[in-house]
Amino acid sequence: MAKQTQLNQPSQGRKPTHRLYRVLGDGDQAVWTPIGAAWPNKDGMGFSISCDAIPLQGRLMMRVITARTDGGQK
């Protein structure tokens, strides 16, 4: 059981590869709120996800973290 717990937690010192957002609305009117991050599991079969909040409305979007060039997330 301890081994499975280790796979579900991000390794210390590793940066997340994905950011988790709550999205309300559509298109240009959508509001993206960052609520967590994700790391791929060592076996490549899934992700470990750390959430700061669990939304009750809207949808979840997980996006690869990229350098911002225009000052915001698209």
HELIX and SHEET records of a PDB file:
HELIX    1   1 ALA A    2  LEU A    7  1                                   6    
HELIX    2   2 GLY A   27  GLN A   29  5                                   3    
SHEET    1   A 4 PHE A  47  CYS A  51  0                                        
SHEET    2   A 4 VAL A  31  PRO A  40 -1                                        
SHEET    3   A 4 HIS A  18  LEU A  24 -1                                        
SHEET    4   A 4 ARG A  59  VAL A  64 -1                                        
END                                                                             
